[in-house]
Amino acid sequence: MPTILPRGACAALLAALLAGCATMSVPPLTVDEALAMSKAGASPDAIIAKMRDTRARYDLTASDMVRLHEQGMPPPVLDYMQRTQLEQVRSEERQNRFIFSFGWSHGMVRCRPHWRHCW
């Protein structure tokens, strides 16, 4: 016969599991940390792997990229950082398309003065 836990015990168990999941998140790798890894001799693949693991997104200007390159950031890492920025923009664009299309108008939204495709 299965054991049935009291309602309070179930709630406590659920809260403990959720708290454990919340503490498992890893903070994103910062630009300064990536630069320090590079200066310490880490390979570009190791730096990119760390960036992927932490799901970091980088919003860098062209001058930021030049400065990082001059300070010793490897080009593959800079390329990856730029890709994260492009992926973020594309993701936001997909979300905006869904929001503005209301999921039923096949991308048609009311843009003054007529109905038209807005993308």
Contacts in CASP RR format, 6 or more apart in sequence:
PFRMAT RR
TARGET T0000
AUTHOR 0000-0000-0000
METHOD contacts of the structure
MODEL  1
MPTILPRGACAALLAALLAGCATMSVPPLTVDEALAMSKAGASPDAIIAK
MRDTRARYDLTASDMVRLHEQGMPPPVLDYMQRTQLEQVRSEERQNRFIF
SFGWSHGMVRCRPHWRHCW
5 13 0 8 1.000
26 53 0 8 1.000
26 54 0 8 1.000
27 54 0 8 1.000
28 54 0 8 1.000
28 55 0 8 1.000
28 56 0 8 1.000
28 57 0 8 1.000
29 47 0 8 1.000
29 50 0 8 1.000
29 51 0 8 1.000
29 54 0 8 1.000
29 56 0 8 1.000
30 56 0 8 1.000
31 58 0 8 1.000
31 60 0 8 1.000
31 64 0 8 1.000
31 68 0 8 1.000
31 81 0 8 1.000
34 47 0 8 1.000
34 50 0 8 1.000
34 51 0 8 1.000
34 73 0 8 1.000
34 77 0 8 1.000
34 81 0 8 1.000
35 68 0 8 1.000
35 71 0 8 1.000
35 72 0 8 1.000
35 73 0 8 1.000
37 46 0 8 1.000
37 47 0 8 1.000
37 50 0 8 1.000
38 44 0 8 1.000
38 47 0 8 1.000
38 72 0 8 1.000
38 73 0 8 1.000
38 74 0 8 1.000
38 77 0 8 1.000
39 71 0 8 1.000
39 72 0 8 1.000
44 74 0 8 1.000
44 75 0 8 1.000
44 76 0 8 1.000
44 77 0 8 1.000
45 76 0 8 1.000
47 74 0 8 1.000
47 77 0 8 1.000
48 76 0 8 1.000
48 77 0 8 1.000
48 80 0 8 1.000
51 77 0 8 1.000
51 80 0 8 1.000
51 81 0 8 1.000
51 84 0 8 1.000
56 84 0 8 1.000
57 84 0 8 1.000
57 85 0 8 1.000
57 87 0 8 1.000
57 88 0 8 1.000
58 81 0 8 1.000
58 82 0 8 1.000
58 84 0 8 1.000
58 85 0 8 1.000
59 85 0 8 1.000
59 88 0 8 1.000
60 68 0 8 1.000
60 81 0 8 1.000
60 82 0 8 1.000
60 85 0 8 1.000
65 78 0 8 1.000
65 81 0 8 1.000
65 82 0 8 1.000
68 78 0 8 1.000
69 75 0 8 1.000
69 78 0 8 1.000
97 107 0 8 1.000
97 119 0 8 1.000
100 107 0 8 1.000
100 109 0 8 1.000
100 118 0 8 1.000
101 107 0 8 1.000
101 108 0 8 1.000
101 109 0 8 1.000
107 117 0 8 1.000
107 118 0 8 1.000
107 119 0 8 1.000
108 115 0 8 1.000
108 116 0 8 1.000
108 117 0 8 1.000
109 115 0 8 1.000
109 118 0 8 1.000
111 118 0 8 1.000
END
